Amino acid sequence: MRNVHGTLVSAIVFAAVVIPGSAFAQQPADCSTAPVPDRPLELSFGSQKISALPFVKVNKIGGELSDGKLVSEQYQVSVQDQDVFADVEVTFAVTVPAGQRVDGKTFRTAPGGNLKQVLWSVKRKEPSLSASFVGFSASIRVEFGKRGGDVLPGRVYLCVPGGQTEKMFGTKLPDPITLVGRFEAKIR
């Protein structure tokens, strides 16, 4: 019996490490350096997967002034399951020098906070969850393609490890959050 039990445990560990997309699959230690898998966009909270994320928008949301001159502009991508009153929403924002577009650029935030080119947040209605770069450690890589008309394609890989406790309010994040895949954002 002991030998059978050991073999079963070894098989489960092997599946968790080797078989991508399995219920036991692990996030990379740093998604900002990992290649973004070329697959449809999917959001997961632990083993719960949400692949119906049809509403992806990109907006220019602001800029930074210095001596009265615009020096940078910020763009935000919003990924939602519904256009209005979304049950889940992930946003990520990047900054470029004034007058430049995000087209063709890659942005990263590494775990540990040494490199923060992307600000992110995740919200879910049921069960209620709100997580962001302010209170939780994560890594993210965003790759933008070249816009065509009013569509900006890209890929994203966001990894928020589970088991964290928020720095400010003590909120616990029991399960990992992952947003991964390609998107086509409607330019607003």
C-alpha contacts under 8 A as a table, 3 or more apart, distances in Angstrom:
res1	aa1	res2	aa2	distance
1	M	4	V	5.18
1	M	5	H	6.14
2	R	5	H	5.09
2	R	6	G	6.17
3	N	6	G	5.09
3	N	7	T	6.20
4	V	7	T	5.09
4	V	8	L	6.17
5	H	8	L	5.09
5	H	9	V	6.21
6	G	9	V	5.16
6	G	10	S	6.11
7	T	10	S	5.03
7	T	11	A	6.17
8	L	11	A	5.10
8	L	12	I	6.31
9	V	12	I	5.16
9	V	13	V	6.22
10	S	13	V	5.14
10	S	14	F	6.04
11	A	14	F	4.99
11	A	15	A	6.14
12	I	15	A	5.09
12	I	16	A	6.20
13	V	16	A	5.09
13	V	17	V	6.30
14	F	17	V	5.31
14	F	18	V	5.75
14	F	19	I	7.68
15	A	18	V	5.35
15	A	19	I	5.15
15	A	22	S	7.20
15	A	24	F	7.04
15	A	25	A	7.64
16	A	19	I	6.26
16	A	20	P	7.91
16	A	22	S	6.82
16	A	23	A	7.55
16	A	24	F	4.43
16	A	25	A	4.86
16	A	26	Q	6.84
17	V	20	P	7.70
17	V	24	F	7.65
17	V	25	A	6.19
17	V	26	Q	6.75
18	V	25	A	7.71
19	I	22	S	5.82
19	I	25	A	6.75
20	P	25	A	5.69
21	G	24	F	7.87
21	G	25	A	5.83
22	S	25	A	5.13
23	A	47	S	5.78
24	F	47	S	7.99
27	Q	31	C	7.59
27	Q	159	C	6.61
27	Q	161	P	7.65
27	Q	178	T	7.88
28	P	31	C	5.70
28	P	34	A	7.18
28	P	159	C	7.82
30	D	33	T	5.93
30	D	34	A	6.61
30	D	110	A	6.52
30	D	111	P	6.51
30	D	139	S	5.78
30	D	140	I	7.87
30	D	159	C	7.75
31	C	34	A	4.90
31	C	35	P	7.72
31	C	110	A	7.69
31	C	139	S	5.35
31	C	140	I	5.51
31	C	141	R	6.35
31	C	157	Y	6.03
31	C	158	L	6.44
31	C	159	C	6.07
32	S	108	R	5.28
32	S	109	T	6.05
32	S	110	A	5.72
32	S	139	S	5.46
32	S	140	I	4.70
32	S	141	R	4.31
32	S	157	Y	7.19
32	S	158	L	7.84
33	T	108	R	7.93
33	T	110	A	7.99
33	T	141	R	7.19
34	A	141	R	7.99
36	V	141	R	7.54
36	V	155	R	6.56
36	V	156	V	6.44
36	V	157	Y	5.75
36	V	180	V	7.09
36	V	181	G	6.63
37	P	180	V	7.13
37	P	181	G	5.90
38	D	155	R	7.78
38	D	181	G	5.85
38	D	182	R	6.30
39	R	180	V	7.88
39	R	181	G	4.93
39	R	182	R	6.02
40	P	51	S	7.67
40	P	180	V	7.93
40	P	181	G	5.11
40	P	182	R	5.48
40	P	183	F	7.27
41	L	51	S	6.43
41	L	53	L	7.17
41	L	179	L	7.11
41	L	180	V	5.58
41	L	181	G	4.07
41	L	182	R	5.29
41	L	183	F	6.17
42	E	49	K	6.87
42	E	50	I	5.75
42	E	51	S	4.52
42	E	52	A	7.56
42	E	53	L	7.34
42	E	178	T	7.90
42	E	179	L	5.71
42	E	180	V	5.56
42	E	181	G	6.35
43	L	49	K	5.85
43	L	50	I	5.12
43	L	51	S	6.39
43	L	177	I	7.36
43	L	178	T	5.63
43	L	179	L	4.39
43	L	180	V	6.64
44	S	47	S	6.56
44	S	48	Q	5.45
44	S	49	K	4.31
44	S	50	I	6.00
44	S	176	P	7.84
44	S	177	I	5.58
44	S	178	T	5.17
44	S	179	L	6.51
45	F	48	Q	5.22
45	F	49	K	6.58
45	F	175	D	6.15
45	F	176	P	5.91
45	F	177	I	4.70
45	F	178	T	6.77
46	G	49	K	7.83
46	G	162	G	7.93
46	G	175	D	4.75
46	G	176	P	5.14
46	G	177	I	6.29
50	I	53	L	7.26
52	A	81	D	6.10
53	L	56	V	7.40
53	L	79	V	6.57
53	L	80	Q	5.51
53	L	81	D	4.42
53	L	82	Q	7.47
54	P	79	V	7.79
54	P	80	Q	6.87
54	P	81	D	6.12
54	P	82	Q	7.27
55	F	78	S	7.79
55	F	79	V	5.83
55	F	80	Q	5.14
55	F	81	D	6.25
55	F	82	Q	6.29
55	F	83	D	5.87
55	F	185	A	7.92
56	V	77	V	6.94
56	V	78	S	5.54
56	V	79	V	4.52
56	V	80	Q	6.41
56	V	183	F	7.22
56	V	184	E	6.72
56	V	185	A	4.72
56	V	186	K	6.21
57	K	77	V	5.55
57	K	78	S	5.25
57	K	79	V	6.77
57	K	185	A	4.62
57	K	186	K	4.60
57	K	187	I	5.94
57	K	188	R	6.76
58	V	75	Y	6.77
58	V	76	Q	5.50
58	V	77	V	4.32
58	V	78	S	6.39
58	V	152	L	7.80
58	V	185	A	5.73
58	V	186	K	6.05
58	V	187	I	5.05
58	V	188	R	6.12
59	N	75	Y	5.58
59	N	76	Q	5.40
59	N	77	V	6.63
59	N	187	I	6.28
59	N	188	R	5.32
60	K	73	E	7.22
60	K	74	Q	5.86
60	K	75	Y	4.36
60	K	76	Q	6.39
60	K	188	R	7.96
61	I	73	E	7.71
61	I	74	Q	5.68
61	I	75	Y	5.62
61	I	76	Q	6.46
62	G	73	E	5.72
62	G	74	Q	5.24
62	G	75	Y	7.38
63	G	70	L	6.66
63	G	71	V	7.32
63	G	72	S	5.26
63	G	73	E	3.97
63	G	74	Q	5.57
63	G	98	A	7.75
64	E	70	L	5.79
64	E	71	V	5.71
64	E	72	S	5.18
64	E	73	E	6.44
65	L	68	G	5.67
65	L	69	K	5.19
65	L	70	L	4.47
65	L	71	V	5.65
65	L	72	S	7.35
66	S	69	K	5.30
66	S	70	L	6.48
66	S	71	V	6.39
70	L	73	E	7.73
70	L	98	A	6.06
71	V	97	P	5.90
71	V	98	A	4.96
72	S	95	T	6.52
72	S	96	V	5.54
72	S	97	P	4.18
72	S	98	A	4.17
72	S	99	G	7.78
73	E	95	T	5.56
73	E	96	V	5.51
73	E	97	P	6.18
73	E	98	A	5.40
73	E	99	G	7.70
74	Q	93	A	6.67
74	Q	94	V	5.62
74	Q	95	T	4.32
74	Q	96	V	6.47
75	Y	93	A	5.46
75	Y	94	V	5.47
75	Y	95	T	6.34
75	Y	102	V	7.83
76	Q	91	T	6.72
76	Q	92	F	5.62
76	Q	93	A	4.12
76	Q	94	V	6.54
77	V	91	T	5.55
77	V	92	F	5.43
77	V	93	A	6.26
77	V	185	A	7.31
78	S	89	E	6.90
78	S	90	V	5.87
78	S	91	T	4.45
78	S	92	F	6.78
79	V	89	E	5.57
79	V	90	V	5.14
79	V	91	T	6.22
80	Q	83	D	6.67
80	Q	86	A	6.03
80	Q	87	D	7.69
80	Q	88	V	5.77
80	Q	89	E	4.53
80	Q	90	V	6.62
81	D	86	A	5.78
81	D	87	D	6.53
81	D	88	V	5.91
81	D	89	E	6.98
82	Q	85	F	6.65
82	Q	86	A	4.67
82	Q	87	D	7.13
83	D	86	A	6.39
86	A	89	E	6.48
87	D	123	K	8.00
87	D	124	R	5.69
87	D	125	K	5.19
87	D	126	E	7.33
88	V	122	V	7.55
88	V	123	K	5.64
88	V	124	R	4.45
88	V	125	K	6.55
89	E	122	V	5.86
89	E	123	K	5.26
89	E	124	R	6.61
90	V	120	W	7.35
90	V	121	S	5.69
90	V	122	V	4.46
90	V	123	K	6.42
91	T	120	W	5.54
91	T	121	S	5.33
91	T	122	V	6.62
92	F	118	V	6.36
92	F	119	L	5.42
92	F	120	W	4.18
92	F	121	S	6.53
93	A	118	V	5.59
93	A	119	L	5.15
93	A	120	W	6.44
94	V	107	F	7.21
94	V	117	Q	6.17
94	V	118	V	5.07
94	V	119	L	6.72
95	T	117	Q	7.26
95	T	118	V	7.90
96	V	100	Q	6.19
96	V	101	R	6.91
96	V	102	V	6.82
97	P	100	Q	5.74
102	V	105	K	5.60
102	V	144	F	6.50
103	D	144	F	5.40
103	D	145	G	5.47
103	D	146	K	5.04
103	D	147	R	6.56
103	D	152	L	7.59
104	G	143	E	7.20
104	G	144	F	5.15
104	G	145	G	4.76
104	G	146	K	5.72
105	K	143	E	6.06
105	K	144	F	5.52
105	K	145	G	7.38
106	T	141	R	7.15
106	T	142	V	5.62
106	T	143	E	4.37
106	T	144	F	6.29
107	F	117	Q	5.68
107	F	118	V	6.39
107	F	141	R	5.82
107	F	142	V	5.21
107	F	143	E	6.54
108	R	115	L	7.09
108	R	116	K	6.64
108	R	117	Q	5.30
108	R	118	V	5.96
108	R	139	S	7.49
108	R	140	I	5.62
108	R	141	R	4.57
108	R	142	V	6.44
109	T	113	G	7.28
109	T	114	N	7.95
109	T	115	L	5.16
109	T	116	K	4.39
109	T	117	Q	5.39
109	T	118	V	5.57
109	T	119	L	7.95
109	T	138	A	7.66
109	T	139	S	5.27
109	T	140	I	5.23
109	T	141	R	6.68
110	A	113	G	6.22
110	A	114	N	6.61
110	A	115	L	5.36
110	A	116	K	6.72
110	A	138	A	7.11
110	A	139	S	4.76
110	A	140	I	6.76
111	P	114	N	7.43
111	P	115	L	7.91
111	P	137	S	6.06
111	P	138	A	5.28
111	P	139	S	4.96
112	G	137	S	6.57
112	G	138	A	7.80
113	G	116	K	6.21
113	G	137	S	7.60
116	K	119	L	7.17
118	V	140	I	7.17
118	V	141	R	7.96
118	V	142	V	7.96
119	L	132	S	7.87
119	L	133	F	6.07
120	W	132	S	5.63
120	W	133	F	5.64
121	S	130	S	7.42
121	S	131	A	5.67
121	S	132	S	4.02
121	S	133	F	6.51
122	V	129	L	7.67
122	V	130	S	5.79
122	V	131	A	5.24
122	V	132	S	6.19
123	K	128	S	7.72
123	K	129	L	5.57
123	K	130	S	4.55
123	K	131	A	6.57
124	R	127	P	6.81
124	R	128	S	5.52
124	R	129	L	5.02
124	R	130	S	6.55
125	K	128	S	4.64
125	K	129	L	6.62
126	E	129	L	7.52
131	A	135	G	7.01
131	A	136	F	6.77
132	S	135	G	5.97
132	S	136	F	6.06
133	F	136	F	5.49
133	F	137	S	6.52
133	F	138	A	7.15
135	G	166	E	4.81
135	G	167	K	5.07
135	G	168	M	6.24
136	F	160	V	7.54
136	F	164	Q	7.06
136	F	165	T	7.42
136	F	166	E	5.60
136	F	167	K	6.95
137	S	160	V	6.57
137	S	161	P	7.49
138	A	158	L	7.28
138	A	159	C	5.63
138	A	160	V	4.46
138	A	161	P	6.63
139	S	158	L	5.93
139	S	159	C	5.41
139	S	160	V	6.72
140	I	156	V	7.21
140	I	157	Y	5.39
140	I	158	L	4.24
140	I	159	C	6.25
141	R	156	V	5.67
141	R	157	Y	5.19
141	R	158	L	6.57
142	V	154	G	7.25
142	V	155	R	5.83
142	V	156	V	4.51
142	V	157	Y	6.59
143	E	154	G	5.37
143	E	155	R	5.17
143	E	156	V	6.40
144	F	152	L	7.24
144	F	153	P	6.11
144	F	154	G	4.21
144	F	155	R	6.57
145	G	152	L	6.59
145	G	153	P	5.15
145	G	154	G	5.16
146	K	152	L	6.38
146	K	153	P	6.70
147	R	150	D	7.06
147	R	151	V	5.55
147	R	152	L	4.26
147	R	153	P	6.45
148	G	151	V	5.41
148	G	152	L	6.52
150	D	186	K	5.86
150	D	187	I	5.09
150	D	188	R	7.83
151	V	184	E	6.09
151	V	185	A	5.49
151	V	186	K	4.75
151	V	187	I	5.69
152	L	184	E	5.62
152	L	185	A	5.05
152	L	186	K	6.48
152	L	187	I	6.70
153	P	182	R	7.42
153	P	183	F	5.65
153	P	184	E	4.20
153	P	185	A	5.99
154	G	182	R	5.62
154	G	183	F	5.32
154	G	184	E	6.36
154	G	185	A	7.79
155	R	180	V	7.45
155	R	181	G	5.47
155	R	182	R	4.10
155	R	183	F	5.83
156	V	179	L	6.92
156	V	180	V	5.42
156	V	181	G	5.70
156	V	182	R	6.48
156	V	183	F	7.82
157	Y	178	T	7.30
157	Y	179	L	5.72
157	Y	180	V	4.46
157	Y	181	G	6.70
158	L	177	I	7.73
158	L	178	T	5.41
158	L	179	L	5.00
158	L	180	V	6.34
159	C	176	P	7.32
159	C	177	I	6.02
159	C	178	T	4.79
159	C	179	L	6.89
160	V	176	P	5.52
160	V	177	I	4.99
160	V	178	T	6.34
161	P	164	Q	6.99
161	P	175	D	7.19
161	P	176	P	4.50
161	P	177	I	6.59
162	G	173	L	5.52
162	G	174	P	5.10
162	G	175	D	4.15
162	G	176	P	3.80
162	G	177	I	7.06
163	G	172	K	7.00
163	G	173	L	5.54
163	G	174	P	4.77
163	G	175	D	6.37
163	G	176	P	7.49
164	Q	172	K	5.93
164	Q	173	L	5.29
164	Q	174	P	6.97
165	T	170	G	5.45
165	T	171	T	5.54
165	T	172	K	4.44
165	T	173	L	6.17
166	E	169	F	5.95
166	E	170	G	4.79
166	E	171	T	5.00
166	E	172	K	6.24
166	E	173	L	7.65
167	K	170	G	6.08
173	L	176	P	7.41
